């Protein structure tokens, strides 16, 4: 099992059909679409996660449910978590670089003109522009990995809760 998948099993006192129906109902209430269903299996796809304020179950993009002998096995692909991981990794970097370019060019072209005509590109503004742009973005070097772990942990806990509640409801 790779980092993009999560699997959990729970045992309860309900019939297999009832356990599967409970899990499907819960997922469908969160916007998941039922792709296929048999007597003891179901596969659902989720709408995806685009914000940390969404329900943590949306961190799973595809969920496979299997029941046997009062046990529910949930196998989830964590596509929503991966989407948030990519966003939290690349957005601060691109924001810092973009702001750095804007500050450098604007600072170099506008503010350097006040000192007289410049023969070449004013490199000192490049360093100043990037320094000022990357300074407010730098906390994201610590915050992004922490948020990625938090999102992943919340999604895994939600999947475990789904399995537990479906077997006991």
PAKOL-586073 format. One record per residue (C-alpha): x, y, z; residue in one letter. Coordinates in steps of 0.001 Angstrom, whole numbers, padded with zeros to 6 digits, always signed. Example, Ala and Ser with C-alpha at 12.3 -4.5 7.8 and 13.67 -1.06 7.14 Angstrom:
REM PAKOL-586073
+012300-004500+007800A;+013670-001060+007140S;
END
This chain:
REM PAKOL-586073
+000000+000000+000000X;+001492+003337-000974X;+001240+006742+000677X;-001800+007660-001444X;-003892+004798-000078X;-005280+004020+003332X;-006941+000850+004514X;-008877+000125+007674X;-011023-002778+008874X;-013739-002726+011527X;-015881-005476+012988X;-019417-004973+014162X;-022618-006722+015059X;-024687-005820+011997X;-025321-007889+008878X;-022993-007370+005941X;-025749-005772+003889X;-026616-003319+006685X;-022958-002402+007258X;-022436-001713+003562X;-025654+000331+003345X;-024603+002444+006367X;-021193+003235+004874X;-022635+004023+001430X;-025293+006304+002907X;-022718+008228+004918X;-020439+008701+001931X;-023286+009734-000366X;-024337+012396+002146X;-020846+013843+001752X;-021136+014087-002019X;-019639+010754-003044X;-021030+009103-006157X;-021769+005389-006199X;-019882+003871-009150X;-020703+000200-008651X;-022261-002033-006044X;-022565-005747-005538X;-023922-007691-002586X;-020741-007323-000519X;-018784-004581-002289X;-019172-001000-003378X;-016989+001612-005001X;-017580+005338-004691X;-015783+008422-005998X;-015592+011666-004094X;-015870+015272-005216X;-012334+016047-004030X;-010867+018383-001467X;-010021+021980-002329X;-009964+023576+001122X;-008973+022733+004674X;-012436+023851+005777X;-014138+020967+003988X;-015124+017695+005612X;-012031+015501+006038X;-013753+012546+004306X;-013335+014501+001062X;-009612+013806+001303X;-010486+010385-000126X;-011057+010511-003867X;-012065+006866-004334X;-013389+004507-001659X;-013777+000749-001984X;-015951-000973+000605X;-015992-004735+001214X;-017990-006668+003804X;-017558-010221+004993X;-018634-011932+008228X;-019616-008670+009947X;-016359-006937+008979X;-016069-003812+006869X;-012865-003244+004950X;-012416+000318+003664X;-009708+001014+001110X;-009405+004694+000240X;-007274+006522-002298X;-006236+009816-000734X;-006426+011912-003905X;-007854+014948-002115X;-004974+014875+000355X;-002525+014713-002556X;-004221+017706-004206X;-003842+019743-001038X;-000228+018536-000691X;+000620+019815-004173X;-001129+023131-003527X;+000550+023717-000157X;+003939+022820-001625X;+003890+024868-004824X;+001637+027869-004113X;+003914+029584-001547X;+006915+029082-003838X;+005158+030504-006899X;+003710+033351-004856X;+007162+034319-003555X;+008781+034138-006989X;+005982+036111-008645X;+005992+038803-005973X;+009801+038913-006128X;+009734+039493-009876X;+007083+042192-009590X;+008881+043997-006751X;+012240+043719-008498X;+011056+044971-011861X;+008862+047741-010469X;+011506+048766-007956X;+014250+048636-010555X;+012425+050506-013264X;+010478+053057-011258X;+012582+053815-008215X;+015956+053655-009955X;+014821+056269-012480X;+014802+058805-009661X;+018583+058528-009405X;+019113+059213-013104X;+019255+057050-016217X;+020571+053592-015525X;+022854+052014-018149X;+021824+048438-017334X;+019294+046563-015245X;+019689+047615-011601X;+020643+044300-009925X;+020398+045720-006427X;+016591+045936-006875X;+016492+042291-007852X;+017931+041259-004471X;+015790+043744-002565X;+012604+042704-004419X;+013108+038995-003858X;+014153+039514-000253X;+011030+041490+000558X;+008772+039090-001328X;+010174+035886+000144X;+010262+037132+003723X;+006454+036947+004278X;+006296+033637+002367X;+009065+031984+004413X;+006815+030800+007312X;+005133+028490+004792X;+008347+026452+004695X;+007335+025263+008179X;+003547+025610+007961X;+003036+023659+004714X;+004470+020324+005927X;+002568+020666+009211X;-000693+021370+007399X;-000140+018460+005002X;+000303+016079+007968X;-002753+017567+009666X;-004943+017115+006561X;-003741+013531+006088X;-004314+012654+009755X;-007821+014179+009720X;-008759+012226+006589X;-007461+008940+008006X;-009322+009530+011273X;-012527+010267+009339X;-012170+007008+007389X;-011617+005054+010615X;-014693+006716+012148X;-016738+005882+009046X;-015758+002205+009302X;-016417+002053+013042X;-019783+003808+012878X;-021006+001815+009861X;-020405-001488+011640X;-022118-000430+014869X;-024996+001758+013643X;
END
